[in-house]
Amino acid sequence: MTPHVPLLVPGAEPDGEPVSITAPFDGSLIATVDTGGADAVNKALATAHSLFRDRDAWLSPARRIEILERTAALMKERRDELASAAAQEGGKPLIDSLIEANRAVDCVKICVETMRTQAGTVIPMGLSAASEGRLAFTQHEPIGVVVAFSAFNHPLNLIAHQVAPAVAAGCPVIVKPAEDTPLSCMRFVEILREAGLPDVWCQALLTKDHEVAGSLACDPRVAFFTFIGSGRVGWMLRSKLAPGTRCTLEHGGAAPVIVAEDADLDEAVPLLAKGGFYHAGQVCVSVQRIFAHQRIARTLADRLATKADSLRVGDPTLDDTEVGPLIRHAEVERVNEWVKEAVAGGGELLCGGRANSKSCYAPTVLFDPPVDSRVSTLEVFGPVVCVYPFEQIDDAIARANGLPFAFQAAVFTRNLDTAFRTARRLDAASVMVNEHTAFRVDWMPFAGLRESGLGVGGIPHTMKDMQIEKLVVIRSKEA
């Protein structure tokens, strides 16, 4: 019997027929999920807002820590189950989904660590006649109702990044997962509840109607909106947020890598392959554009193509699969169209360039595709890596900076001066030296610039965004 997931909004009724969730690899039915309409959205918002307005009902920090510690323990016990389920619904290979599950556990633990170390500050007083006899300090309070919209490509860890900090900060949270991968989200919410979080503090719903989803994000009862997904949707929603609603947006990019003439290719090639073909390139900071010195560019490209050809593509639930499917069949067709366009324009196809099936695309390396082709100017979000030769490193930097996206970038070199020069001149929120662009640990700042996003992710930074720092000033003759 196919599992069914109910609406996780207390007191709300589902809207119409449930949606079917299928595996991107073979289209098999995994589960059915209830969806919420306008009434369910209003019910969720009313519940969350009323909860926040009743300060006597707030969960104490000690209670929140207890819940999060229990959540982490339950997730660790069920790691294999969570990873297998995420691989099935999202298509990320099991070897990488296991890492994602471990990271999600760590995200919850980092929330607790942040709670234990986060503190307000003392504001100096007595520095002027007006401030004499005063004592001032700040304390952290929850910002209010948090609404989270998530993406499909890390169905468990992204939810942990958005929801666990809200719980830690003391905010009621409503989460809408990606319509392709809602099951990991629902499991995470159910684990939170099993760990002791009252149902009303974390609600989850899937919507069929974009207008209904927009009404959830843009309601004036929302204090903080966190969005991970396409730039087109994120920036549109931001323009419609109610006055006072704060937000963070995490979109994509076309991550650049500069490989200097002195780079160690034995180290660089495996890292670039991992950063480019991890999760079939469906990562917002995937290696996409490699600018390599002309003396090594062809060697690098050929070695990268050899590595790409050796990767095992197929069923993401198998232990030995390294590259899984794209999330939808239409994405396979789109990626293939972009690659064919680049080759027709003069780019050289070194490997791949074909669909292995309706759901999988062969890891592809292109050498010097046209600068105005879509693989050079837009986020591919597929297993395609482009290598471009350069003569002068400053020219490579200029080309790397030439798009409206800026997120994470990288440089490979053995020369410290080259590393510093490149890191200082690349338009990026983070620059990796001798590491691929998709490197991340969950306590570091993670931010898209320009069209790539707004605000800063990473557990401690997200928790800060979900709180206010309230100033208290005390007047006393003895202060």
Buried (B, 14 or more C-beta within 10 A) or exposed (E): EEEEBEBBBEEBEBBEEBBEBBBBBEEEEBBBBBBBBBBBBBBBBEBBBBBBEEEEEBBEBEBBBBBBBBBBBBBBEBBEEBBBBBBBBBBBBBBBBBBBBBBBBBBBBBBBBBBEEBEEEEBEBEEEEEBEBBBBBBEBBBBBBBBBBBBBBBBBBBBBBBBBBBBBBBBBBBBBBBBBBBBBBBBBBBBBBEBBBBBBBBBBBBBBBEEBBBBBBBBEBBBBBBBBBBBEBBBEBBEEBEEEBBBBBBBBBBBBBBBBBEBEBEEBBBBBBBBBBBBBBBBBBBBBBBBBBEEBBBEBBBBBBBBBEEBEBBBBBBEEBBBBBBBBBEBBBBBBEBBBBBBEBEBBBBBBBEBBBBBBBBBBBBBBBBEEBBBBBBBBBBBBBBBBBBEEBEEBBEBBBEBEBBBBBBBBBEBEEBBBBBBEBBBBBBBBBBBBBBBBEBBBEBBBBBBBBBBBBBBBBBBBBBBBEEEEEEEEEEB
